[in-house]
Amino acid sequence: MMEIFRILDELELLLKGSRKVPLTGGKSMVETSRFLERVDRIRAILPEELETAKLIMAEKERIVSEACAEADKYLEHSKSHIAQLVDDSEITRSAREAAEEIIARSEEIATQIRRDADEYADGVLSHMEIVLRKGLDTVIQGRDDIREGLSNNDY
């Protein structure tokens, strides 16, 4: 491509350096063979330059396509990673809620067990109290009977 610009610069210099024809309104005389030689060089170079430009454009398209595919891949990976983080967060939140429910229920059950144990212990102690009172009453009655027997029988 640079070669074409150099040849165009030569054509420009050729025109600027040419002699003006008087009374023609600024027309110049150019050496035809030199001018045509440069035009032929442009024609020779142009297809090669156009092919190179096509190859460069195709390569650019391939690179852009690959970059877009890579960007899509990274975007999909990022979305997947974010979804996983959200899922992990959701799982953690759900697990924490379940744990809190289990703890609350366990505390309720423990309170109920303590209450039942206290009631059972109170029932056992109450029964023992009754048994012991009866035993004590029997002991008192026995002592009273012995005392009464002693007072009635004066030995």
Secondary structure, 3 states (H helix, E strand, C coil): CHHHHHHHHHHHHHHHCCEECCCCCCCEECCHHHHHHHHHHHHHHHHHHHHHHHHHHHHHHHHHHHHHHHHHHHHHHHHHHHHHHHHHHHHHHHHHHHHHHHHHHHHHHHHHHHHHHHHHHHHHHHHHHHHHHHHHHHHHHHHHHHHHHHHHCCC
